[in-house]
């Protein structure tokens, strides 16, 4: 992440949207590598997630994003400058030997932490879309990594999909406890990928429906 730009946007977001934050990633000596997943309703989501990170965590954290978004438009390029994203192709891969998640695996192998939006794209305001299977595949490949889920609420009204201009409405982000391969919710299930995605989706959907 570009610390100067991220801190600048954090300052702006707190003033304009009244951002409130509940929870932060734990600091355990050396910065712990992890994956953060969240619901996705706005271009502002990745900026809101940055509030959960310390400066040392920001330095090693990258957002996973669609290649086509970050290579076009002012906002896409600005977010790219801020978060140095890991880019993946959104369209179907024609070559079966090509793994669309390979950039994600390479980043994790290099010790980076990642921000992932398992819905794949911004959903309808206030609704949680079905998770893509990619987060499950990543969980299988890196079972030792904690996966934190975060709930973002209010931003869908402040600047949701289809809105031309943002509105000065309050936004809130809440960090939930981590889910790992050894978690009780997934350890007895045959399909770790599906059970992990179901657990995260359940937590997110419950908190969104109850307005956190």
Order of alpha helices (4+ residues) and beta strands (2+ residues): alpha-beta-beta-alpha-alpha-beta-alpha-alpha-beta-alpha-beta-alpha-beta-alpha-beta-alpha
